[in-house]
Amino acid sequence: MAKKALITGITGQDGSYLAEFLLNKGYKVHGIIRRSSTFNTSRIDHIYVDPHEPGARLFLHYGDLADSEQVSNIIYNIKPDEVYHLGAQSHVRVSFDMPEYSGNVTALSTTRILEVIRRSGNHMKFYQASSSEMFGISPPPQNEETPLRPRSPYACAKVYAHWMTKNYRDGYNIFACNGILFNHESPRRGETFVTRKITRAIARILAKKEKFVYLGNLNAKRDWGYAPEYVEFMWRMLQNERPEDFVMGTGEAHSVREYLEEAFSYAGLKIEDHVKIDPRYFRPTEVEELIADPSKAREKMGWKVKITFKELVKIMVDADLRASGLPPIGEGDEIVRRRFPKRWWGAD
């Protein structure tokens, strides 16, 4: 029989890629989505098949991660083999404006799910999407043993979820893993995240729909990778014989300014003509530098990234140009074809 997986946050960047990956592996995939008066499933529309159709293997369920009863009912009814908990209020800057909501959804939802797994008999495998933001001001490079010193409500919530996952694993013998993901981007990244904000602005500037893009701290450094590679690693973690936590990243960091320069240079634009700084996009407390030490993942799982920083930028610029009806420059498209000749995800 086909394995069953449940994905929270299935309509997000990671959730959509993970759904495609698992369907390609022969899974039946269930996803929790929020009820809305407008459609919010654009990232998975290309893989959705009406559940009435023979052979349908993707099923969506309305739910709210802040509602224990809904979460319990969905999990009990589906009885998944694997649960991938990716859903969260995941925007760091927004978490300062909505700290209580961010804590409720990002932190407590993990406890809600783990409690259901505990009561069900502990047969489900659980993946918790932890975050490099948990490291905060701990000096880089950061690995699985680095002290967690969070600097935002979002990061604090992720630390809670991270330790609850460890606690349930140790206390109840649940197969529960934390994947400590460093920043990972793609053409499906949300439009308010800085990488996508930059590449989308480039397309709109070239299309003469806007003149400027407004940004915050350009000096913050992050370890940026390519999202499709990271979701495959999530799955691999749950195929291990025993549950372990892993850091996932490239091992190198680049500043927002470097990303901006690389993207604008690729598109033939000048930063001074189109970029302005807006203080509202600065965080009250900043994390200056995050760099992964993925030694454990490399040694135990054979983890090795395929897409470099500069290649990632080109992929994202090309995708946003295409989405705006403009011809892509093409280097990004060629990189994807060359690195992933038999890729499992659809066109972005």
C-alpha positions in Angstrom: 0.0 0.0 0.0 1.1 3.5 -0.7 2.5 5.5 2.2 0.4 8.4 3.5 2.0 11.8 4.4 0.4 14.8 6.0 1.9 18.2 5.3 1.0 21.4 7.2 1.8 24.5 5.2 1.3 22.6 2.0 0.5 25.8 0.1 3.8 27.4 1.0 7.1 27.2 -0.8 8.4 24.1 1.0 5.1 22.5 1.3 4.4 22.6 -2.5 7.8 21.2 -3.4 7.5 18.5 -0.8 4.1 17.5 -2.0 5.5 17.1 -5.6 8.4 15.1 -4.3 6.3 12.7 -2.3 3.8 12.3 -5.1 6.7 11.4 -7.3 7.7 8.8 -4.7 4.2 7.2 -4.9 2.8 8.6 -1.7 -0.7 9.6 -1.0 -0.4 13.2 0.2 -2.7 15.1 2.5 -2.4 18.8 3.2 -3.9 21.2 5.7 -5.0 24.5 4.2 -6.6 27.6 5.8 -10.2 28.5 4.8 -10.3 31.7 2.8 -12.8 33.5 0.6 -10.2 33.5 -2.2 -8.2 30.7 -3.6 -4.7 30.4 -1.9 -3.5 27.2 -3.6 -1.6 28.7 -6.5 1.6 26.8 -5.7 0.0 23.4 -5.9 -2.7 24.0 -8.5 -0.6 22.2 -11.2 -0.5 19.0 -9.2 -4.1 19.0 -7.8 -6.5 16.4 -9.1 -10.2 16.4 -8.1 -10.4 13.7 -5.3 -13.4 12.2 -7.2 -11.1 11.3 -10.1 -9.8 7.7 -10.1 -6.2 7.6 -9.0 -6.2 10.9 -7.1 -3.4 11.0 -4.5 -3.5 14.6 -3.3 -6.1 15.6 -0.7 -6.7 18.9 1.0 -8.3 19.5 4.3 -9.5 22.8 5.8 -7.9 23.4 9.2 -6.3 25.9 11.5 -3.1 25.1 13.4 -4.3 27.2 16.3 -7.3 24.8 16.8 -6.4 21.6 18.7 -9.7 19.9 17.9 -9.3 20.4 14.1 -5.7 19.3 14.1 -6.6 16.2 16.1 -9.6 15.2 13.9 -7.5 15.6 10.7 -4.7 13.4 12.0 -6.9 10.8 13.5 -8.9 10.4 10.3 -6.0 10.3 8.0 -3.7 8.2 10.1 -0.6 9.3 8.2 2.7 7.3 8.2 4.7 10.6 8.1 3.8 14.1 9.3 5.8 17.1 7.9 5.1 20.1 10.0 6.0 23.1 7.9 3.1 25.4 8.7 3.9 28.6 10.6 3.7 32.4 10.7 7.1 32.3 9.1 7.9 36.0 8.4 10.5 37.2 10.9 9.8 40.9 10.6 6.0 40.3 10.8 6.5 38.3 14.0 7.5 41.5 15.8 4.1 43.0 14.9 2.2 39.8 15.7 4.1 38.2 18.5 1.2 36.4 20.3 -0.2 35.0 17.0 3.2 33.9 15.9 3.8 32.1 19.1 0.4 30.4 19.0 0.7 29.2 15.4 4.5 28.6 15.2 5.2 27.2 18.6 2.0 25.7 20.1 1.0 24.0 16.9 3.9 21.6 17.3 2.8 20.6 20.7 -0.8 20.0 19.4 0.5 17.7 16.7 2.9 15.8 18.9 0.2 15.2 21.5 -2.0 13.6 18.8 0.9 11.4 17.7 1.5 10.4 21.4 -2.1 9.5 22.0 -2.4 7.6 18.7 0.3 5.0 19.6 3.5 6.6 18.4 3.5 4.9 14.9 3.8 8.1 12.9 7.1 9.7 12.0 7.3 13.5 12.6 9.4 16.2 11.0 9.6 19.6 12.6 10.7 22.5 10.5 13.2 24.3 12.8 15.0 27.4 11.7 18.5 28.9 11.6 16.9 32.0 13.1 17.0 30.1 16.4 20.8 30.6 16.6 20.3 34.3 16.8 23.5 36.0 18.0 25.5 32.8 18.5 28.7 33.2 16.5 28.8 31.4 13.1 29.3 28.8 11.8 26.3 27.1 13.6 25.7 23.4 13.9 23.5 21.0 15.9 25.4 21.8 19.1 25.4 25.6 18.8 23.5 27.4 21.7 20.2 28.8 20.7 20.0 32.5 21.3 16.9 33.8 19.4 16.4 37.4 18.5 12.8 37.6 17.3 9.3 36.3 18.4 9.4 34.0 15.4 12.8 32.5 16.5 11.6 32.2 20.1 8.6 30.3 18.9 10.8 28.0 16.8 13.0 27.3 19.8 10.0 26.2 21.8 8.8 23.9 19.0 12.4 22.6 18.5 12.7 21.6 22.2 9.2 20.2 22.4 10.1 17.9 19.5 13.2 16.7 21.4 11.2 16.3 24.6 8.5 14.1 23.0 11.2 12.0 21.2 13.1 11.4 24.5 10.0 11.1 26.7 7.7 9.1 24.6 10.0 7.3 22.1 8.4 9.1 19.1 10.2 9.2 15.8 10.5 12.9 15.8 13.2 15.0 14.0 14.2 18.6 13.8 15.5 19.9 10.5 17.3 23.1 11.2 17.0 24.8 7.8 19.1 27.7 6.9 17.6 30.2 4.4 16.4 28.4 1.2 14.8 30.2 -1.7 13.1 29.6 -5.0 10.7 31.2 -7.5 8.0 30.1 -5.1 9.3 32.1 -2.2 6.7 34.5 -0.7 6.8 37.9 -2.3 7.5 39.8 1.0 10.7 37.8 1.7 13.7 39.9 0.7 15.1 37.6 -2.0 11.8 37.4 -3.9 11.1 41.0 -3.2 14.3 42.0 -5.0 13.8 39.7 -8.0 10.1 40.5 -8.4 11.0 44.3 -8.2 13.5 43.8 -11.0 10.8 42.3 -13.3 8.4 45.1 -12.5 11.1 47.8 -13.1 12.0 46.2 -16.4 8.3 46.1 -17.3 8.0 49.8 -16.3 5.4 49.0 -13.7 7.5 50.6 -10.8 10.6 52.6 -10.4 11.9 51.7 -6.9 12.2 48.9 -4.4 12.3 49.7 -0.7 14.5 47.5 1.5 15.8 47.4 5.1 19.2 46.1 6.5 21.5 45.3 3.5 24.3 44.1 5.7 22.7 41.1 7.3 24.4 37.9 6.0 22.5 34.6 5.4 23.3 31.1 4.2 21.1 30.9 1.1 20.3 27.6 -0.7 17.8 26.2 -3.2 14.5 25.0 -1.7 13.8 21.9 -3.8 17.1 20.4 -2.6 16.1 21.0 1.0 12.7 19.3 0.9 14.3 16.1 -0.4 16.5 16.2 2.6 13.4 16.4 4.9 12.2 13.2 3.5 15.5 11.5 3.8 15.6 12.4 7.5 12.4 10.4 8.1 13.8 7.3 6.2 16.6 6.9 8.7 16.6 4.0 11.2 16.5 6.4 14.1 15.4 10.0 14.6 18.1 12.6 14.6 18.3 16.4 14.2 20.3 17.9 11.3 21.4 21.3 10.2 20.8 22.0 6.5 22.7 24.7 4.7 25.4 25.5 2.1 28.2 26.4 4.5 28.7 29.9 3.1 27.0 33.3 3.7 26.3 36.3 1.6 24.8 39.7 2.6 21.5 41.1 1.4 23.6 43.7 -0.4 25.5 40.9 -2.3 22.2 39.3 -3.3 21.0 42.7 -4.5 24.1 43.4 -6.5 24.2 40.0 -8.1 20.5 40.2 -9.1 20.7 43.8 -10.5 23.9 43.1 -12.3 22.4 40.0 -14.0 19.4 42.1 -15.1 21.5 45.0 -16.3 20.2 47.5 -13.8 21.9 50.0 -11.5 21.2 49.8 -7.8 21.5 53.5 -7.2 18.7 54.2 -9.7 16.1 51.9 -8.2 16.8 51.0 -4.5 15.8 53.0 -1.4 16.2 52.2 2.3 13.0 52.3 4.4 13.6 52.2 8.3 10.3 50.3 8.7 11.9 47.2 7.3 14.6 47.0 10.0 14.0 44.6 12.8 14.0 45.8 16.5 16.7 43.2 17.1 18.8 42.0 14.2 20.6 38.8 13.5 23.8 39.8 11.7 25.2 36.5 10.4 24.0 32.9 10.0 26.3 30.3 8.4 25.5 26.6 8.5 28.0 24.0 9.5 26.4 21.0 7.7 29.2 18.6 8.5 26.9 16.1 10.2 24.5 16.0 7.2 27.4 15.6 4.8 29.0 12.8 6.8 25.9 10.8 7.8 23.5 11.6 4.9 25.8 12.4 2.0 24.4 16.0 1.8 25.9 18.1 -0.8 24.3 21.2 -2.4 24.0 21.4 -6.2 23.0 25.1 -6.7 25.4 27.9 -5.8 24.5 31.3 -4.5 25.0 33.0 -7.9 23.1 30.3 -9.7 20.2 30.7 -7.2 20.0 34.4 -8.0 19.8 33.8 -11.7 17.1 31.1 -11.4 14.9 33.5 -9.4 15.4 36.5 -11.6 14.6 34.5 -14.7 11.5 33.1 -13.1 10.1 36.5 -12.1 10.9 37.9 -15.6 8.9 35.0 -17.1 6.0 35.5 -14.6 5.8 39.2 -15.6 5.5 38.3 -19.3 9.1 39.3 -20.1 11.7 37.0 -21.8 14.1 35.5 -19.2 17.8 36.1 -19.6 18.1 32.3 -19.7 21.1 31.4 -17.7 19.0 30.5 -14.7 16.8 28.2 -16.8 19.9 26.5 -18.3 21.3 26.0 -14.8 18.2 24.1 -13.7 18.2 21.9 -16.8 21.8 21.1 -16.3 21.8 20.4 -12.6 18.4 18.6 -12.5 18.0 16.7 -15.9 15.3 14.5 -14.3 13.8 17.0 -11.9 10.6 16.0 -10.0 9.0 19.4 -9.6 6.9 21.2 -12.2 7.6 24.5 -14.0 7.8 27.5 -11.7 
